[in-house]
Amino acid sequence: MSVLRTEKISKQYPGCLALDQVTASFESGKVNALLGKNGSGKSTLVKCFAGAIQPTSGSFYLDDKELHFASTGEANAQGFATVYQEMSLVPSLTVAENIFLGRMPKKGVLIDWKKANADAAKLLDKMGVSINPKEIVSRLSMWQCQVVEITKAMSYNPRVLMLDEPTSSLATNEVESLFGVIRELKKQDIIIIYISHKLHEVPQITDTITVLRDGQLIGKVNTADVTNADIVNMMFGETQIRALPDDVRPQEEVVLEVKDLCRKDKFRDVSFSLRKGEVLGIAGMLGAGRTELLKSIFGADPYDSGQIFVNGEEVPRNASLVDRKKLGLGLTPENRKIEGLILIHSIRDNLCYASMDKTADGWLENRGRRAAAAEKQVKELEIKIPDINAPISSLSGGNQQKVVVGNWLNTEPQIMLYDEPSRGIDVNAKQQIFEIMWAQAKKGISTIFVSSELEELLEVCHRIIILKEGRIIGEVTPDEVNINQLYALSMGDKTNE
């Protein structure tokens, strides 16, 4: 058995102690969960292992050999591999090309395609999956892409494999397929460190749990010995998980009506209504058409036929994003880093991009008005920031998500569309996002909420419509179904047993 351990590792940033004398250990033959809320220090610790940063003090050891990495290249050479949440595959290349990108086997000056495909096939077989090494990556399912990403890391013969949110983009059935791959890796004497915000998955796949809070080690436990409530308590101390408050009640007035909306190969004959102050959930498996539906309603993507009415008035099919924003529509996109934020720009600017017409004098920026609008959202949404002019990339995932929300709240919307707003953020940050939805609902702002975490829909929404293969196949209220029934319905089981 191999052991990776740390001895009093600390990492000091200006004004912030990210790691505070952490002493921890991770063993091979197990899946070792590393948990903590955003800002707890887990990403900092992993970056130390990966050679991306160097600790300020303390040491870490692999089988009692002390290690120091000046770069990620040195870490890779010593057997440390990391699979990050944002995949790095090239969609237009084959599976084999992605696995051996930059180091394809050659015969003389020419690529040895036969060997490349054969070597890739051996690695994939070792992972226990059947994926054609000649297949173009863009044709693979999301879980298969995640497996190829892990296989790429495994091609370096790592001794330590760090998986950062590996299931964040996967549907329920795909998660179990990936777990099968991870269980195979356990047999190969590899130290697996597994980072996830999906606490319900932790008992299914992990053997040990190491928890950090505010840069300090809270403890290490065997997964079998604790409950989810125990884990949450370790991560946050006392955190109250709230359900939909009784005083958040929708009004009778219909503010949005969708009639027979169709988009080729995405969704068809979608009809539903949304009331003022209502939180409406959309359930469905990955590929059900949820994101595409939200984008078409918002105007980011076209639709082929059907009608959309806002406050009783039909929205022209060619209405622009600006037109729809003026009607009171706002969208927080699924991929906040690519579609929702400009990472190199300031927190202040990212809070105001959607409302530039309100914070400018004609074509000229009004800096005072922009600063006031940004500071208003920082205060109301309780966004934790070092400085409002700091780059948005300096914030944790949960605070970045709040900035995406605040950006659209500055437009004074009447209908907010939230696409996976809780993806990749911790339990506490999720709860804060949900409470923002409820607070806005009390003000009469209506919400459509898409989440792959169906438990969230039951906790947060007044009503849930179920989308499968682009069609609405049902509608339920949270008091009518439990989580198992909602999953079954989302997969197309109408028996509801």
SEMILUM-219398 format. One record per residue (C-alpha): z, y, x; residue number from 1. Coordinates in steps of 0.02 Angstrom, whole numbers. Layout:
residues N
+--------+--------+--------+-----+
|     c3 |     c2 |     c1 |   k |
+--------+--------+--------+-----+
|      Z |      Y |      X | NUM |
...
+--------+--------+--------+-----+
***
This chain:
residues 497
+--------+--------+--------+-----+
|     c3 |     c2 |     c1 |   k |
+--------+--------+--------+-----+
|      0 |      0 |      0 |   1 |
|    -47 |    174 |     63 |   2 |
|     63 |    325 |     31 |   3 |
|     20 |    510 |     32 |   4 |
|    177 |    616 |     44 |   5 |
|    225 |    796 |     70 |   6 |
|    377 |    868 |    159 |   7 |
|    436 |   1038 |     98 |   8 |
|    261 |   1110 |     76 |   9 |
|    257 |   1295 |     32 |  10 |
|    113 |   1413 |      1 |  11 |
|    146 |   1600 |     -1 |  12 |
|     22 |   1725 |    -72 |  13 |
|     54 |   1913 |    -78 |  14 |
|    187 |   1934 |   -212 |  15 |
|    180 |   1751 |   -264 |  16 |
|    257 |   1590 |   -200 |  17 |
|    132 |   1462 |   -266 |  18 |
|    220 |   1311 |   -190 |  19 |
|    405 |   1311 |   -151 |  20 |
|    460 |   1173 |    -30 |  21 |
|    377 |   1031 |   -127 |  22 |
|    420 |    855 |    -69 |  23 |
|    321 |    724 |   -165 |  24 |
|    233 |    557 |   -142 |  25 |
|     81 |    468 |   -215 |  26 |
|     46 |    281 |   -192 |  27 |
|   -112 |    176 |   -191 |  28 |
|   -140 |     43 |   -323 |  29 |
|    -81 |    167 |   -455 |  30 |
|   -148 |    313 |   -553 |  31 |
|    -31 |    456 |   -507 |  32 |
|    -28 |    597 |   -635 |  33 |
|      3 |    772 |   -566 |  34 |
|     53 |    882 |   -712 |  35 |
|    109 |   1061 |   -740 |  36 |
|     65 |   1213 |   -842 |  37 |
|    -61 |   1340 |   -777 |  38 |
|     15 |   1426 |   -627 |  39 |
|    133 |   1281 |   -591 |  40 |
|     58 |   1250 |   -418 |  41 |
|    -33 |   1086 |   -446 |  42 |
|   -205 |   1159 |   -406 |  43 |
|   -132 |   1240 |   -249 |  44 |
|    -62 |   1073 |   -192 |  45 |
|   -228 |    985 |   -222 |  46 |
|   -319 |   1122 |   -126 |  47 |
|   -202 |   1091 |     21 |  48 |
|   -247 |    906 |     17 |  49 |
|   -432 |    949 |      0 |  50 |
|   -431 |   1068 |    150 |  51 |
|   -481 |   1217 |     42 |  52 |
|   -321 |   1309 |     91 |  53 |
|   -184 |   1281 |    219 |  54 |
|      1 |   1276 |    175 |  55 |
|    111 |   1418 |    239 |  56 |
|    243 |   1293 |    293 |  57 |
|    285 |   1110 |    277 |  58 |
|    181 |    955 |    309 |  59 |
|     92 |    812 |    225 |  60 |
|     64 |    635 |    286 |  61 |
|    -49 |    488 |    249 |  62 |
|     39 |    327 |    296 |  63 |
|    157 |    427 |    409 |  64 |
|     13 |    511 |    502 |  65 |
|     33 |    698 |    492 |  66 |
|   -126 |    788 |    437 |  67 |
|   -192 |    965 |    458 |  68 |
|   -359 |   1014 |    381 |  69 |
|   -446 |   1176 |    429 |  70 |
|   -588 |   1145 |    306 |  71 |
|   -645 |   1035 |    163 |  72 |
|   -762 |    950 |    287 |  73 |
|   -614 |    895 |    391 |  74 |
|   -526 |    830 |    234 |  75 |
|   -681 |    731 |    184 |  76 |
|   -693 |    656 |    358 |  77 |
|   -512 |    599 |    344 |  78 |
|   -544 |    513 |    177 |  79 |
|   -496 |    646 |     49 |  80 |
|   -618 |    668 |    -97 |  81 |
|   -602 |    781 |   -249 |  82 |
|   -694 |    773 |   -414 |  83 |
|   -678 |    942 |   -498 |  84 |
|   -682 |    985 |   -683 |  85 |
|   -849 |   1075 |   -664 |  86 |
|   -973 |    942 |   -611 |  87 |
|  -1088 |    974 |   -464 |  88 |
|  -1233 |    860 |   -510 |  89 |
|  -1414 |    918 |   -504 |  90 |
|  -1485 |    874 |   -677 |  91 |
|  -1667 |    859 |   -620 |  92 |
|  -1629 |    730 |   -483 |  93 |
|  -1599 |    544 |   -500 |  94 |
|  -1430 |    460 |   -496 |  95 |
|  -1461 |    395 |   -319 |  96 |
|  -1519 |    566 |   -258 |  97 |
|  -1361 |    646 |   -327 |  98 |
|  -1247 |    516 |   -249 |  99 |
|  -1325 |    537 |    -76 | 100 |
|  -1374 |    720 |    -91 | 101 |
|  -1398 |    793 |     84 | 102 |
|  -1381 |    624 |    169 | 103 |
|  -1518 |    514 |     98 | 104 |
|  -1554 |    360 |    206 | 105 |
|  -1714 |    373 |    306 | 106 |
|  -1846 |    271 |    394 | 107 |
|  -1896 |    384 |    535 | 108 |
|  -1928 |    553 |    456 | 109 |
|  -1960 |    483 |    282 | 110 |
|  -1831 |    446 |    147 | 111 |
|  -1796 |    260 |    125 | 112 |
|  -1800 |    257 |    -65 | 113 |
|  -1776 |     69 |    -76 | 114 |
|  -1615 |     77 |     24 | 115 |
|  -1554 |    232 |    -69 | 116 |
|  -1575 |    148 |   -237 | 117 |
|  -1502 |    -16 |   -176 | 118 |
|  -1349 |     68 |    -99 | 119 |
|  -1322 |    171 |   -257 | 120 |
|  -1336 |     14 |   -364 | 121 |
|  -1202 |    -71 |   -257 | 122 |
|  -1084 |     76 |   -276 | 123 |
|  -1111 |     85 |   -464 | 124 |
|  -1084 |   -103 |   -478 | 125 |
|   -921 |    -84 |   -382 | 126 |
|   -870 |     46 |   -511 | 127 |
|   -900 |    -83 |   -647 | 128 |
|  -1037 |     14 |   -736 | 129 |
|  -1219 |    -18 |   -776 | 130 |
|  -1316 |    141 |   -736 | 131 |
|  -1493 |    138 |   -668 | 132 |
|  -1494 |    228 |   -498 | 133 |
|  -1672 |    286 |   -534 | 134 |
|  -1624 |    373 |   -697 | 135 |
|  -1636 |    562 |   -705 | 136 |
|  -1460 |    634 |   -724 | 137 |
|  -1508 |    750 |   -867 | 138 |
|  -1541 |    595 |   -973 | 139 |
|  -1366 |    524 |   -950 | 140 |
|  -1220 |    544 |  -1069 | 141 |
|  -1076 |    655 |  -1017 | 142 |
|   -962 |    511 |   -969 | 143 |
|  -1101 |    432 |   -865 | 144 |
|  -1120 |    597 |   -773 | 145 |
|   -934 |    597 |   -739 | 146 |
|   -948 |    419 |   -671 | 147 |
|  -1092 |    470 |   -558 | 148 |
|   -985 |    615 |   -495 | 149 |
|   -844 |    493 |   -454 | 150 |
|   -967 |    371 |   -376 | 151 |
|  -1031 |    511 |   -265 | 152 |
|   -853 |    541 |   -206 | 153 |
|   -826 |    353 |   -181 | 154 |
|   -982 |    344 |    -72 | 155 |
|   -879 |    429 |     64 | 156 |
|   -757 |    281 |     61 | 157 |
|   -608 |    392 |     23 | 158 |
|   -428 |    343 |     45 | 159 |
|   -372 |    480 |    -75 | 160 |
|   -468 |    522 |   -235 | 161 |
|   -415 |    675 |   -335 | 162 |
|   -480 |    688 |   -513 | 163 |
|   -465 |    861 |   -591 | 164 |
|   -478 |    856 |   -781 | 165 |
|   -605 |    712 |   -779 | 166 |
|   -607 |    693 |   -970 | 167 |
|   -617 |    877 |  -1019 | 168 |
|   -798 |    863 |  -1081 | 169 |
|   -791 |    686 |  -1150 | 170 |
|   -782 |    619 |  -1327 | 171 |
|   -649 |    490 |  -1372 | 172 |
|   -758 |    335 |  -1349 | 173 |
|   -823 |    403 |  -1183 | 174 |
|   -646 |    431 |  -1119 | 175 |
|   -606 |    247 |  -1138 | 176 |
|   -764 |    201 |  -1042 | 177 |
|   -711 |    316 |   -900 | 178 |
|   -536 |    243 |   -903 | 179 |
|   -614 |     72 |   -873 | 180 |
|   -693 |    140 |   -715 | 181 |
|   -529 |    217 |   -656 | 182 |
|   -439 |     51 |   -685 | 183 |
|   -567 |    -33 |   -572 | 184 |
|   -532 |     97 |   -437 | 185 |
|   -346 |     54 |   -445 | 186 |
|   -389 |   -117 |   -373 | 187 |
|   -469 |    -43 |   -216 | 188 |
|   -311 |     20 |   -126 | 189 |
|   -357 |    202 |   -158 | 190 |
|   -228 |    336 |   -192 | 191 |
|   -283 |    413 |   -357 | 192 |
|   -212 |    583 |   -409 | 193 |
|   -252 |    622 |   -590 | 194 |
|   -238 |    800 |   -658 | 195 |
|   -250 |    827 |   -846 | 196 |
|   -191 |    943 |   -983 | 197 |
|   -221 |    808 |  -1114 | 198 |
|    -45 |    739 |  -1124 | 199 |
|    -90 |    605 |  -1252 | 200 |
|   -203 |    524 |  -1120 | 201 |
|    -69 |    514 |   -986 | 202 |
|     18 |    357 |  -1053 | 203 |
|   -150 |    270 |  -1072 | 204 |
|   -209 |    283 |   -892 | 205 |
|    -69 |    335 |   -773 | 206 |
|     71 |    238 |   -689 | 207 |
|    175 |    381 |   -619 | 208 |
|    198 |    564 |   -665 | 209 |
|    240 |    703 |   -543 | 210 |
|    279 |    870 |   -624 | 211 |
|    275 |   1043 |   -546 | 212 |
|    342 |   1200 |   -628 | 213 |
|    331 |   1375 |   -553 | 214 |
|    287 |   1303 |   -383 | 215 |
|    434 |   1183 |   -378 | 216 |
|    446 |    995 |   -396 | 217 |
|    534 |    955 |   -560 | 218 |
|    529 |    767 |   -536 | 219 |
|    432 |    605 |   -526 | 220 |
|    446 |    468 |   -658 | 221 |
|    363 |    306 |   -706 | 222 |
|    249 |    338 |   -854 | 223 |
|    319 |    190 |   -950 | 224 |
|    494 |    265 |   -944 | 225 |
|    459 |    430 |  -1032 | 226 |
|    392 |    498 |  -1196 | 227 |
|    271 |    643 |  -1221 | 228 |
|    419 |    750 |  -1273 | 229 |
|    502 |    710 |  -1106 | 230 |
|    344 |    761 |  -1012 | 231 |
|    328 |    925 |  -1107 | 232 |
|    510 |    963 |  -1072 | 233 |
|    483 |    933 |   -886 | 234 |
|    329 |   1044 |   -885 | 235 |
|    395 |   1189 |   -987 | 236 |
|    580 |   1170 |  -1015 | 237 |
|    611 |   1202 |  -1199 | 238 |
|    441 |   1235 |  -1282 | 239 |
|    425 |   1242 |  -1470 | 240 |
|    264 |   1164 |  -1535 | 241 |
|    226 |   1249 |  -1700 | 242 |
|    115 |   1194 |  -1842 | 243 |
|     19 |   1311 |  -1960 | 244 |
|    149 |   1434 |  -2028 | 245 |
|    176 |   1435 |  -2216 | 246 |
|    142 |   1622 |  -2227 | 247 |
|    -35 |   1606 |  -2155 | 248 |
|   -132 |   1586 |  -2316 | 249 |
|   -317 |   1616 |  -2348 | 250 |
|   -373 |   1733 |  -2485 | 251 |
|   -497 |   1687 |  -2621 | 252 |
|   -632 |   1806 |  -2557 | 253 |
|   -779 |   1716 |  -2470 | 254 |
|   -831 |   1808 |  -2312 | 255 |
|   -957 |   1684 |  -2242 | 256 |
|  -1073 |   1564 |  -2330 | 257 |
|  -1194 |   1445 |  -2245 | 258 |
|  -1327 |   1363 |  -2354 | 259 |
|  -1439 |   1217 |  -2301 | 260 |
|  -1445 |   1271 |  -2119 | 261 |
|  -1564 |   1167 |  -2012 | 262 |
|  -1611 |   1162 |  -1829 | 263 |
|  -1725 |   1025 |  -1766 | 264 |
|  -1635 |    885 |  -1672 | 265 |
|  -1469 |    979 |  -1683 | 266 |
|  -1409 |    991 |  -1864 | 267 |
|  -1480 |    986 |  -2040 | 268 |
|  -1433 |   1034 |  -2218 | 269 |
|  -1268 |   1111 |  -2165 | 270 |
|  -1181 |   1205 |  -2306 | 271 |
|  -1004 |   1272 |  -2314 | 272 |
|   -905 |   1430 |  -2353 | 273 |
|   -765 |   1521 |  -2263 | 274 |
|   -631 |   1624 |  -2350 | 275 |
|   -546 |   1781 |  -2290 | 276 |
|   -399 |   1739 |  -2176 | 277 |
|   -444 |   1554 |  -2172 | 278 |
|   -437 |   1444 |  -2017 | 279 |
|   -577 |   1317 |  -2041 | 280 |
|   -592 |   1172 |  -1919 | 281 |
|   -750 |   1077 |  -1875 | 282 |
|   -718 |    898 |  -1819 | 283 |
|   -843 |    780 |  -1740 | 284 |
|   -883 |    679 |  -1587 | 285 |
|   -976 |    748 |  -1436 | 286 |
|  -1157 |    775 |  -1486 | 287 |
|  -1117 |    801 |  -1670 | 288 |
|  -1196 |    975 |  -1665 | 289 |
|  -1037 |   1079 |  -1675 | 290 |
|  -1076 |   1198 |  -1531 | 291 |
|  -1257 |   1217 |  -1585 | 292 |
|  -1203 |   1260 |  -1761 | 293 |
|  -1084 |   1397 |  -1702 | 294 |
|  -1216 |   1471 |  -1588 | 295 |
|  -1344 |   1477 |  -1727 | 296 |
|  -1223 |   1561 |  -1847 | 297 |
|  -1181 |   1688 |  -1712 | 298 |
|  -1365 |   1715 |  -1670 | 299 |
|  -1359 |   1653 |  -1490 | 300 |
|  -1478 |   1511 |  -1537 | 301 |
|  -1613 |   1508 |  -1672 | 302 |
|  -1615 |   1400 |  -1827 | 303 |
|  -1767 |   1335 |  -1920 | 304 |
|  -1718 |   1358 |  -2102 | 305 |
|  -1574 |   1394 |  -2219 | 306 |
|  -1472 |   1548 |  -2258 | 307 |
|  -1318 |   1636 |  -2191 | 308 |
|  -1222 |   1761 |  -2297 | 309 |
|  -1087 |   1879 |  -2232 | 310 |
|   -985 |   1965 |  -2368 | 311 |
|  -1118 |   1916 |  -2494 | 312 |
|  -1264 |   1993 |  -2399 | 313 |
|  -1396 |   1878 |  -2323 | 314 |
|  -1413 |   1891 |  -2134 | 315 |
|  -1597 |   1900 |  -2083 | 316 |
|  -1646 |   1750 |  -1977 | 317 |
|  -1710 |   1866 |  -1840 | 318 |
|  -1550 |   1971 |  -1838 | 319 |
|  -1500 |   2004 |  -1658 | 320 |
|  -1332 |   1972 |  -1576 | 321 |
|  -1298 |   2159 |  -1588 | 322 |
|  -1337 |   2154 |  -1774 | 323 |
|  -1221 |   2007 |  -1802 | 324 |
|  -1083 |   2087 |  -1701 | 325 |
|  -1097 |   2239 |  -1814 | 326 |
|  -1074 |   2122 |  -1963 | 327 |
|   -908 |   2069 |  -1887 | 328 |
|   -953 |   1906 |  -1799 | 329 |
|   -875 |   1856 |  -1632 | 330 |
|   -892 |   1697 |  -1527 | 331 |
|   -786 |   1627 |  -1387 | 332 |
|   -906 |   1503 |  -1303 | 333 |
|   -869 |   1326 |  -1249 | 334 |
|   -898 |   1361 |  -1064 | 335 |
|   -794 |   1517 |  -1032 | 336 |
|   -835 |   1529 |   -846 | 337 |
|  -1024 |   1529 |   -871 | 338 |
|  -1048 |   1606 |  -1043 | 339 |
|   -887 |   1700 |  -1079 | 340 |
|   -840 |   1789 |   -917 | 341 |
|   -912 |   1874 |   -764 | 342 |
|   -797 |   1798 |   -635 | 343 |
|   -823 |   1925 |   -496 | 344 |
|   -788 |   2072 |   -613 | 345 |
|   -619 |   2143 |   -657 | 346 |
|   -501 |   2089 |   -795 | 347 |
|   -520 |   2262 |   -872 | 348 |
|   -710 |   2251 |   -881 | 349 |
|   -711 |   2073 |   -947 | 350 |
|   -598 |   2130 |  -1089 | 351 |
|   -722 |   2265 |  -1140 | 352 |
|   -899 |   2198 |  -1119 | 353 |
|   -921 |   2152 |  -1302 | 354 |
|   -855 |   2323 |  -1358 | 355 |
|   -949 |   2436 |  -1237 | 356 |
|  -1017 |   2536 |  -1384 | 357 |
|   -837 |   2581 |  -1428 | 358 |
|   -780 |   2621 |  -1251 | 359 |
|   -927 |   2730 |  -1197 | 360 |
|   -996 |   2902 |  -1234 | 361 |
|  -1177 |   2861 |  -1266 | 362 |
|  -1240 |   2783 |  -1105 | 363 |
|  -1090 |   2839 |  -1003 | 364 |
|   -932 |   2738 |   -980 | 365 |
|   -772 |   2819 |  -1040 | 366 |
|   -649 |   2747 |   -913 | 367 |
|   -495 |   2804 |  -1006 | 368 |
|   -552 |   2726 |  -1168 | 369 |
|   -601 |   2564 |  -1080 | 370 |
|   -434 |   2552 |   -990 | 371 |
|   -340 |   2583 |  -1153 | 372 |
|   -439 |   2448 |  -1244 | 373 |
|   -407 |   2323 |  -1104 | 374 |
|   -222 |   2363 |  -1091 | 375 |
|   -203 |   2345 |  -1280 | 376 |
|   -264 |   2165 |  -1272 | 377 |
|   -161 |   2125 |  -1116 | 378 |
|     -6 |   2181 |  -1210 | 379 |
|    -45 |   2104 |  -1380 | 380 |
|   -107 |   1936 |  -1312 | 381 |
|     28 |   1931 |  -1177 | 382 |
|   -101 |   1903 |  -1039 | 383 |
|    -15 |   1878 |   -872 | 384 |
|   -108 |   1978 |   -740 | 385 |
|    -73 |   2038 |   -563 | 386 |
|   -172 |   2199 |   -592 | 387 |
|   -295 |   2248 |   -727 | 388 |
|   -425 |   2287 |   -593 | 389 |
|   -406 |   2116 |   -510 | 390 |
|   -554 |   1997 |   -527 | 391 |
|   -547 |   1883 |   -680 | 392 |
|   -563 |   1734 |   -562 | 393 |
|   -385 |   1768 |   -502 | 394 |
|   -312 |   1714 |   -671 | 395 |
|   -262 |   1541 |   -731 | 396 |
|   -373 |   1452 |   -857 | 397 |
|   -258 |   1496 |  -1002 | 398 |
|   -256 |   1680 |   -960 | 399 |
|   -444 |   1680 |   -933 | 400 |
|   -463 |   1607 |  -1108 | 401 |
|   -354 |   1746 |  -1178 | 402 |
|   -468 |   1873 |  -1095 | 403 |
|   -619 |   1793 |  -1180 | 404 |
|   -528 |   1808 |  -1347 | 405 |
|   -470 |   1985 |  -1311 | 406 |
|   -647 |   2037 |  -1266 | 407 |
|   -703 |   1995 |  -1443 | 408 |
|   -547 |   2058 |  -1531 | 409 |
|   -590 |   2228 |  -1456 | 410 |
|   -746 |   2227 |  -1566 | 411 |
|   -633 |   2221 |  -1721 | 412 |
|   -716 |   2063 |  -1789 | 413 |
|   -699 |   1995 |  -1964 | 414 |
|   -755 |   1818 |  -1923 | 415 |
|   -710 |   1733 |  -1758 | 416 |
|   -797 |   1575 |  -1700 | 417 |
|   -695 |   1479 |  -1570 | 418 |
|   -786 |   1340 |  -1475 | 419 |
|   -662 |   1228 |  -1381 | 420 |
|   -542 |   1372 |  -1344 | 421 |
|   -406 |   1253 |  -1280 | 422 |
|   -513 |   1155 |  -1156 | 423 |
|   -437 |   1146 |   -983 | 424 |
|   -279 |   1246 |  -1022 | 425 |
|   -100 |   1187 |  -1033 | 426 |
|      5 |   1152 |  -1187 | 427 |
|     94 |   1319 |  -1184 | 428 |
|    -68 |   1418 |  -1165 | 429 |
|   -147 |   1317 |  -1307 | 430 |
|     -1 |   1360 |  -1420 | 431 |
|    -23 |   1544 |  -1379 | 432 |
|   -210 |   1536 |  -1423 | 433 |
|   -167 |   1454 |  -1590 | 434 |
|    -37 |   1586 |  -1628 | 435 |
|   -168 |   1720 |  -1593 | 436 |
|   -279 |   1637 |  -1725 | 437 |
|   -137 |   1636 |  -1852 | 438 |
|    -89 |   1816 |  -1814 | 439 |
|   -270 |   1870 |  -1842 | 440 |
|   -279 |   1766 |  -2002 | 441 |
|   -130 |   1864 |  -2070 | 442 |
|   -234 |   2021 |  -2041 | 443 |
|   -375 |   1946 |  -2144 | 444 |
|   -484 |   1890 |  -1999 | 445 |
|   -568 |   1722 |  -2033 | 446 |
|   -586 |   1585 |  -1904 | 447 |
|   -699 |   1436 |  -1872 | 448 |
|   -619 |   1323 |  -1742 | 449 |
|   -710 |   1183 |  -1649 | 450 |
|   -606 |   1062 |  -1544 | 451 |
|   -632 |    889 |  -1471 | 452 |
|   -443 |    870 |  -1482 | 453 |
|   -435 |    821 |  -1665 | 454 |
|   -245 |    830 |  -1662 | 455 |
|   -264 |   1018 |  -1638 | 456 |
|   -368 |   1035 |  -1796 | 457 |
|   -231 |    950 |  -1898 | 458 |
|   -100 |   1067 |  -1825 | 459 |
|   -197 |   1230 |  -1836 | 460 |
|   -318 |   1230 |  -1983 | 461 |
|   -310 |   1252 |  -2171 | 462 |
|   -464 |   1144 |  -2197 | 463 |
|   -576 |   1033 |  -2090 | 464 |
|   -759 |    990 |  -2113 | 465 |
|   -826 |    837 |  -2023 | 466 |
|   -993 |    841 |  -1933 | 467 |
|  -1084 |    684 |  -1877 | 468 |
|  -1257 |    682 |  -1800 | 469 |
|  -1288 |    858 |  -1862 | 470 |
|  -1236 |    831 |  -2044 | 471 |
|  -1077 |    868 |  -2139 | 472 |
|  -1010 |    699 |  -2194 | 473 |
|   -843 |    752 |  -2265 | 474 |
|   -707 |    880 |  -2290 | 475 |
|   -519 |    855 |  -2281 | 476 |
|   -358 |    954 |  -2274 | 477 |
|   -226 |    914 |  -2142 | 478 |
|   -103 |    848 |  -2272 | 479 |
|   -232 |    718 |  -2331 | 480 |
|   -261 |    625 |  -2168 | 481 |
|   -173 |    572 |  -2009 | 482 |
|   -250 |    579 |  -1836 | 483 |
|   -313 |    399 |  -1838 | 484 |
|   -400 |    428 |  -2004 | 485 |
|   -479 |    590 |  -1943 | 486 |
|   -546 |    504 |  -1787 | 487 |
|   -616 |    363 |  -1896 | 488 |
|   -698 |    487 |  -2014 | 489 |
|   -774 |    584 |  -1868 | 490 |
|   -851 |    424 |  -1804 | 491 |
|   -927 |    391 |  -1975 | 492 |
|   -802 |    269 |  -2050 | 493 |
|   -790 |    321 |  -2232 | 494 |
|   -663 |    187 |  -2277 | 495 |
|   -522 |    300 |  -2215 | 496 |
|   -405 |    151 |  -2198 | 497 |
+--------+--------+--------+-----+
***
